[in-house]
Amino acid sequence: MTRNILILGGDGIGPETVAEAEKVLGALVSRFGLDVAVDHALVGGAAIDVIGMPLPEETLDKALASDAVLFGAIGGPKWDGIDRALRPERGLLALRSKLGLFANLRPVTAHPALAQASTMKPEVIAGLNIMIVRELTGGIYFGEPRGFVTSANGVREGFNTLRYNVTEIERIARVAFEIAATRRCQVCSVDKANVLEVSELWREVVESVARSYPAITLRHMYVDNAAMQLVRDPKQFDVIVTDNMFGDILSDLASMLGGSIGMLPSASLDAHGRGLYEPIHGSAPDIAGRDLANPLAAILSLAMLLRHSLREHGWAEQVEQAVGAVLDAGLRTADIAGSGGRRIGTREMGDAVVRELLAQAGK
């Protein structure tokens, strides 16, 4: 049965990094018969420029009809001055919400060939393998009420609301425990229960879910301590589960453990395995169009798409092995050039992964 994949390049370096992932997907289709149909659409600033809104109805309809979405990046200073409700980022938030993508998975690994690219000591990150499970459709990014008010004395204020209900916490906790059961059977739940009532509820519900997983070891950690521990001793963590804002911050912090934010993929999943897959590096408009961006996070996001939404585990592993082989061969984009090797551009890196994939699959 043909599976439908929607590709949303978005803004900044998004289109050029996703184009390299699409090269890899194209090789799987043309050379190995992977049965998928690919479509494209506009989102974010690119959609604003053409249609006047960050998430056009056509894009949403295509996303709802797809089995998976491969996404590039969104936003940039070009659109910072427009109305907040129409900014590019609102398109991505709305897409996640409309698709019910409540579980964000961000794997953090340290490839041995990139040990020198990390600011951490090699012995601290050697063998690093963390999965950060971030709740994605609740919390302070979506809570109501929100907005601006002016007090009686003329002082302007901005306010947001942090809210979670039991159902939202239960479902993300179950995702974390299910993933931990396939790994080292350890979950660290990160909150701020010493000062936030929402975190008190979070901790209570996570403990309740944990009773259904007696083989999993659960511990709790305050978010400020978790940030420190990720730098001090990152290998103590197996699966981290946390809320939307804390997960946003901690996963970006953790990305640098492996050497570059340009190396980290992510998956955002609904309750049935449909997902949106994206590198976490952002739009980086300062290097857009200059053949400098690292496409490996986008290619690794494609690997996650193959694994989680298409259930093509074998091809997911092949893509990951091809990325590893390219790094072992010493090929480096600018962001990981500090680890030595030969510096190449975005397109050449994508071509190299395709060559390795074809070589490995042909063995």
Order of alpha helices (4+ residues) and beta strands (2+ residues): beta-alpha-beta-alpha-alpha-beta-alpha-beta-alpha-beta-beta-beta-alpha-beta-alpha-beta-alpha-beta-alpha-beta-beta-alpha-alpha-beta-beta-alpha
